[in-house]
Amino acid sequence: MRAGLFLVLLLTPLAAMADPVRVATFHTDLSAKGPGLMLRDILRGDAAGAVAAVDATRADILVLQDVDYDLHGVGLSAFADLLATDYPFRLALRPNTGMGTGLDLDGDGRLGGAADAQGFGFFSGDGGMAVLSRFPILADQMRDFSAMLWADLPDALLFEGMGEEARAVQRLSSVGHWEVPVQLPSGAVLRLLTFHATTPVFDGPEDRNGRRNADEIAFWPALIDGRLPFAPTQGPWVLLGSANADPQAGDGRRDAIAALLAHPALTDPLPGTVTAEYPQTGPLRLDYVLPQAGIAVTGTGVGEGVPHRPVWVDLDL
């Protein structure tokens, strides 16, 4: 088992799978500003809203964002154990958030700040991702693209003033880009293409975050089209996560998310839906579940949550 991988396999019987398979994503807002604080909050009952939002999805496979990572998965397990649905298969990798670079990436003259990390984070593991599944996760077949350098993305939108040292170190993923295979009871393997892109704001005129957000989104068409040094994903697959970009509203470079949604290799079953709302921005579409073209979609839904809402799609596989 590779370093930094947390995987739990609880040997409990799987219930017979109803057809279709429900796949969901949810930006939980569970992350706290210090190691162990998310766990403290969960144990004292502060995660009740997130638990209710997840329970309402009744998802078979669930991808979570903004869940703090710890080596043994204690925080994730504490949250999963509160859920009405039993998810015996759980996976988390160490995210790029809070991972030190040794460089002054934000140019403020100081080292070690949250914005100097590979992804903005107050500590290593701050605001990571996780997968909860009723079905086996094939961890030995998963692919983690999170170490890929930003400069290595074809036609990368690197900002003016980004020095050679930064180009040689700065990763593309602010949190992570993963391909996670899940084996369904039928024997088919569904591959989850998941990520959590940076917010395209909170920077300066160089538009560091806006450019990176666009390129984190652009990674997926490049992978699907075979323009990266990785083999294209084998189907069936579903692309899901928090893109932090709306094709019609809000800040950011909208071309990247618009191009992704228009890609012929996938379908968009929830066009124009609202998945998040902030007082400063109003309603936005930031969270997505986008199945591979050709997979039958038999149902969709957007739940309740503050400020993000869970999104799910029923797939006939």
BELMOZI-V193077 format. One record per pair of residues at least 12 apart in sequence whose ideal C-beta (glycine too) atoms are under 8 Angstrom apart, sorted by the first residue. I is the first residue (numbers start at 1). GAP is how many residues later the second one is. D is the distance in Angstrom with one decimal. If there is no record, write none. Layout:
I:GAP:D
I:GAP:D
This chain:
1:138:7.4
4:67:7.9
4:89:5.9
4:90:3.9
5:86:7.5
5:87:7.9
5:88:5.7
5:134:6.7
6:63:7.5
6:64:7.9
6:65:6.7
6:66:6.6
6:67:3.9
6:70:7.3
6:84:7.7
6:85:7.0
6:86:4.7
6:87:7.5
7:82:7.9
7:83:7.0
7:84:5.2
7:130:6.8
7:132:5.0
8:65:6.3
8:69:6.8
8:80:7.5
8:81:7.1
8:82:4.4
9:79:7.1
9:80:6.3
9:127:7.5
10:78:4.0
10:79:7.7
11:77:7.7
12:74:6.8
12:76:5.1
14:74:7.8
14:120:6.5
14:121:6.8
14:171:6.5
15:119:7.6
16:169:7.3
17:43:7.2
17:117:7.8
17:118:7.5
17:167:6.7
17:168:4.4
17:169:7.4
19:297:6.5
19:298:7.8
20:276:7.7
20:278:4.9
20:279:7.2
20:294:4.3
20:295:5.2
20:296:4.5
20:297:6.8
21:39:5.1
21:40:6.8
21:163:6.4
21:169:6.9
21:293:7.1
21:294:5.0
21:296:5.7
22:35:7.1
22:36:6.5
22:37:4.8
22:38:5.0
22:39:7.4
22:277:7.7
22:290:5.5
22:291:7.4
22:292:5.2
22:293:7.8
23:36:6.6
23:37:7.0
23:38:4.8
23:39:7.8
23:40:8.0
23:167:7.6
23:169:7.5
23:215:5.5
23:217:6.6
23:266:6.1
23:289:6.5
23:290:5.7
23:292:6.2
24:30:8.0
24:33:4.5
24:35:3.7
24:37:7.2
24:38:4.9
24:39:7.2
24:216:7.9
24:265:7.0
24:286:5.6
24:287:6.5
24:288:3.7
24:289:7.7
25:37:7.4
25:38:4.6
25:39:7.7
25:40:7.2
25:169:7.3
25:215:4.4
25:216:5.6
25:217:7.1
25:262:5.8
25:263:7.3
25:264:5.8
25:285:7.1
25:286:5.6
25:287:7.8
26:24:7.6
26:27:6.3
26:28:6.1
26:31:7.3
26:36:6.8
26:37:7.6
26:38:5.8
26:39:7.2
26:261:7.6
26:277:7.9
26:279:7.0
26:282:6.9
26:283:7.8
26:284:3.9
26:285:7.4
27:37:7.9
27:38:4.4
27:39:5.4
27:169:7.6
27:215:4.8
27:249:7.3
27:259:7.6
27:260:6.0
27:278:7.9
27:281:3.7
28:19:7.9
28:22:4.6
28:25:7.9
28:26:7.9
28:36:5.4
28:37:6.6
28:38:5.1
28:39:5.9
28:51:7.9
28:280:7.8
29:21:7.1
29:37:5.5
29:277:7.6
29:278:7.2
29:279:6.6
30:12:7.3
30:17:6.0
30:20:5.7
30:36:5.9
30:37:5.5
30:38:7.1
30:49:6.8
31:35:4.6
31:36:6.8
31:37:5.2
31:95:6.1
31:96:4.1
32:36:6.5
33:89:5.1
33:90:8.0
33:93:7.6
34:88:6.9
34:89:6.3
35:33:7.5
35:35:7.1
35:88:5.3
35:90:7.0
36:34:7.5
36:39:7.8
37:31:7.7
38:29:7.3
38:30:4.2
38:37:4.9
39:29:7.9
39:31:7.6
39:35:5.9
39:36:4.4
39:39:5.7
42:33:6.8
42:36:4.7
42:37:5.4
42:40:7.3
43:35:6.3
47:32:6.0
47:35:6.8
49:256:7.3
49:257:6.8
50:29:7.4
50:255:7.6
51:28:7.4
51:31:4.9
51:32:6.2
52:252:7.9
53:250:5.5
53:251:6.1
53:252:4.5
53:256:7.4
53:257:5.3
54:29:5.8
54:31:8.0
54:256:6.6
55:28:6.0
55:29:4.6
55:30:7.0
56:247:4.9
56:248:6.9
56:254:7.2
57:244:7.3
57:246:5.9
57:253:5.0
57:255:5.0
58:27:6.6
59:26:7.3
59:253:5.6
60:73:7.2
60:74:4.9
60:75:6.8
61:70:7.2
61:71:7.5
61:72:4.8
61:73:7.1
61:74:6.9
61:121:5.8
61:129:7.4
61:131:7.0
62:25:7.0
62:69:7.2
62:70:4.5
62:71:7.3
63:66:6.7
63:67:7.5
63:68:5.5
63:129:6.4
63:131:4.9
63:177:5.6
63:178:6.2
64:12:8.0
64:65:6.5
64:66:4.7
64:67:7.6
64:68:6.9
65:62:7.5
65:64:5.5
65:110:7.4
65:131:4.4
65:176:6.5
65:177:4.8
66:61:4.9
66:62:8.0
66:130:7.5
67:12:7.1
67:25:7.3
67:60:7.5
67:61:5.7
67:62:6.8
67:63:4.9
68:57:5.5
68:58:6.1
68:59:6.6
68:60:6.3
69:23:5.5
69:24:7.5
69:25:5.7
69:26:5.7
69:55:7.9
69:56:3.6
69:59:3.7
69:61:7.9
70:55:6.1
73:17:6.6
73:19:5.9
76:14:6.1
76:16:5.6
76:54:5.1
77:13:6.9
80:52:5.7
83:49:7.7
85:49:7.1
86:48:7.2
87:45:3.8
87:46:6.0
87:47:6.2
88:46:7.2
89:42:8.0
89:43:7.5
89:44:4.3
89:45:7.3
89:46:6.6
89:47:5.6
89:48:4.7
89:93:7.8
90:40:6.8
90:41:7.1
90:42:5.5
90:43:7.5
90:47:7.9
91:39:6.7
91:40:4.5
91:42:7.8
91:46:5.1
91:48:6.4
91:51:7.7
91:89:6.6
92:36:6.2
92:37:7.0
92:38:4.3
92:39:7.5
93:35:7.5
93:36:7.5
93:51:5.9
93:53:7.3
93:83:6.3
93:85:6.9
94:30:7.2
94:31:6.4
94:34:7.3
95:24:6.5
95:26:7.7
95:30:6.5
95:31:7.7
95:32:7.0
95:33:3.7
95:34:6.4
95:51:7.4
95:80:4.7
95:81:5.2
96:21:7.4
96:22:3.8
96:23:4.0
96:50:5.6
96:75:5.5
96:77:5.2
96:78:6.1
96:79:6.0
96:80:6.3
97:20:6.6
97:21:7.4
97:22:4.0
97:23:6.5
97:24:3.4
97:27:7.7
97:28:7.0
97:29:4.7
97:30:5.1
97:31:6.4
97:77:6.9
97:78:5.6
98:16:7.3
98:19:5.0
98:21:7.2
98:23:2.9
98:24:6.4
98:25:4.8
98:26:4.2
98:27:6.1
98:28:4.4
99:18:5.4
99:19:4.2
99:20:7.0
99:22:7.4
99:25:5.7
100:12:6.9
100:16:7.4
100:17:6.0
100:18:7.9
100:24:7.5
101:15:6.0
101:16:6.4
101:17:6.0
101:68:5.2
101:69:7.2
102:67:7.7
103:13:6.4
103:62:5.9
103:63:6.0
103:66:6.0
104:12:6.0
105:12:7.9
105:61:5.8
105:65:6.6
106:102:7.8
107:54:7.6
114:12:8.0
118:52:7.1
118:53:4.9
118:55:7.7
118:56:7.5
119:52:7.7
119:54:6.9
119:55:3.6
119:56:5.4
119:79:6.8
120:54:6.7
120:78:6.8
127:48:6.7
127:69:7.7
128:47:6.5
128:48:7.4
129:46:5.9
129:47:5.7
129:49:7.2
129:65:6.6
129:66:7.8
129:67:5.6
129:112:7.5
131:49:5.5
131:51:7.9
131:61:6.7
131:63:7.4
133:49:5.4
135:47:5.3
135:48:6.0
135:49:5.6
135:50:6.7
136:46:7.0
136:47:4.7
137:43:6.3
137:44:7.3
137:45:5.7
137:46:8.0
138:43:4.2
138:44:7.0
138:45:5.8
138:51:6.8
141:40:4.8
141:48:8.0
142:36:6.6
142:37:6.1
142:38:5.0
142:39:6.1
143:35:7.2
143:36:4.2
143:87:7.0
144:32:6.9
144:33:7.7
144:34:5.6
144:35:7.9
145:28:7.0
145:31:7.9
145:32:4.2
145:33:7.1
145:34:7.3
145:74:7.3
145:78:7.6
145:85:6.7
146:25:6.6
146:27:4.3
146:29:7.8
146:30:4.2
146:31:5.7
146:32:7.3
147:24:6.2
148:23:6.5
148:24:5.2
148:25:7.1
148:29:7.5
148:71:7.8
148:80:7.8
149:18:7.4
149:19:7.4
149:20:7.7
149:21:6.7
149:22:6.1
149:23:6.6
150:17:7.5
150:20:5.0
150:21:6.3
150:22:4.3
150:62:6.7
150:65:6.5
151:16:4.4
151:17:7.6
151:19:7.3
152:20:7.5
152:77:7.9
153:19:5.6
153:62:5.4
153:65:6.8
153:66:6.4
153:69:6.7
153:75:7.8
154:68:6.0
154:73:5.4
154:74:7.5
155:63:7.9
156:16:7.8
156:59:5.6
157:54:4.0
157:55:7.8
157:57:5.8
157:58:5.5
157:96:7.7
158:53:7.1
159:47:4.3
159:48:6.2
159:49:5.2
159:52:5.4
160:46:6.2
161:45:5.9
162:46:7.9
172:40:7.4
172:43:6.1
172:44:6.2
172:47:6.3
173:22:6.9
173:43:6.5
173:46:8.0
174:22:7.3
174:23:6.5
174:24:3.8
174:38:6.5
174:42:6.5
175:20:6.9
175:21:4.0
175:22:7.7
175:23:7.8
176:19:6.4
176:20:6.9
177:16:8.0
177:17:7.8
177:18:4.7
177:39:7.3
177:42:5.8
178:14:7.3
178:15:7.6
178:16:5.3
178:17:7.2
179:12:5.6
179:13:7.1
179:14:5.6
179:54:5.8
179:58:7.8
180:12:4.3
180:14:6.7
184:133:6.4
186:131:7.0
188:48:6.9
188:129:5.6
189:47:7.9
190:46:5.6
190:47:7.0
190:48:6.7
190:125:7.6
190:127:6.4
191:42:5.6
191:43:6.9
191:44:7.4
191:45:7.2
191:46:4.1
191:47:7.7
192:45:7.3
192:46:6.2
192:48:6.6
193:27:6.3
193:30:7.7
193:40:6.2
193:44:5.6
193:45:7.0
193:46:4.3
193:47:7.3
194:45:7.5
194:46:5.5
194:47:4.5
195:21:6.3
195:24:7.5
195:25:7.7
195:46:4.6
195:47:7.8
195:48:7.7
196:45:5.5
196:46:4.8
196:48:7.7
197:15:7.8
197:16:5.0
197:19:4.0
197:20:6.0
197:44:7.7
197:45:6.7
197:46:5.2
197:47:4.8
197:48:6.8
198:14:5.4
198:15:5.2
198:18:6.7
198:46:6.6
199:14:7.0
199:45:5.1
200:13:4.1
200:14:7.4
200:44:6.4
200:45:6.5
200:51:5.3
200:52:3.2
200:53:6.8
201:50:5.0
201:51:7.5
210:41:7.1
210:42:5.4
210:43:5.4
211:42:7.1
213:30:7.8
213:31:5.9
213:32:6.0
213:39:5.6
213:40:7.1
213:43:7.5
214:31:7.5
214:38:7.1
214:39:4.1
214:41:7.1
214:42:3.8
215:41:7.4
216:27:7.8
217:26:5.4
217:28:6.2
217:39:4.2
217:40:5.5
217:43:5.5
218:38:5.1
218:41:7.4
218:42:7.6
220:19:5.9
220:40:6.1
221:38:6.5
221:39:6.0
221:42:5.4
224:39:6.8
224:41:5.0
224:42:7.8
225:40:8.0
235:57:5.1
235:59:7.7
236:55:7.9
236:56:5.6
236:59:5.6
236:79:7.9
236:81:6.1
237:54:7.9
237:55:4.9
238:51:6.4
238:52:6.8
238:53:4.7
238:54:6.6
238:57:7.4
238:75:7.3
238:77:6.8
239:21:8.0
239:27:6.1
239:49:7.2
239:50:7.8
239:51:4.4
239:52:7.8
239:53:7.9
240:48:6.2
240:49:4.4
240:50:6.7
240:71:7.8
241:46:7.3
241:47:6.9
242:44:5.9
242:45:5.1
242:46:7.9
242:66:7.2
243:14:5.6
243:17:7.6
243:43:6.3
243:44:7.4
243:45:5.8
244:42:5.4
245:12:4.1
245:41:6.7
246:38:4.5
246:39:4.7
246:40:6.3
247:14:6.0
247:38:7.3
248:24:7.8
248:37:7.7
249:32:7.7
249:33:7.5
249:34:7.8
249:35:5.8
249:36:7.8
250:31:5.4
250:34:4.9
250:36:7.9
251:30:7.7
260:30:7.6
261:29:7.4
264:29:6.4
265:27:6.5
265:28:5.6
266:24:4.7
266:25:6.6
266:26:5.9
266:27:5.7
267:23:6.8
267:24:5.6
267:25:7.6
267:26:5.2
267:28:7.4
267:30:6.8
268:20:7.9
268:22:5.9
269:20:7.4
269:21:7.8
269:22:6.9
269:28:4.6
269:31:5.0
269:44:5.6
270:18:7.8
270:19:7.3
270:30:5.3
270:32:6.9
270:41:6.7
270:43:7.5
272:13:7.1
273:12:5.9
273:29:5.4
273:38:7.6
274:28:7.3
274:35:7.5
275:12:4.1
275:13:7.8
275:27:6.0
275:33:6.4
275:34:5.1
275:36:5.5
276:31:5.3
276:32:4.6
276:33:6.6
277:30:5.5
278:29:5.3
286:22:6.9
287:21:6.0
287:22:7.2
287:23:7.9
287:24:5.0
288:23:6.9
289:22:5.3
289:23:6.5
289:24:4.4
291:22:6.2
291:24:5.8
295:20:5.4
295:21:7.2
295:22:6.8
296:19:7.2
296:20:3.9
297:16:5.8
297:17:6.7
297:18:6.4
297:19:7.5
298:16:4.6
298:17:7.5
298:18:5.2
299:14:7.3
299:15:3.6
300:12:7.0
300:13:5.2
300:14:7.1
301:12:8.0
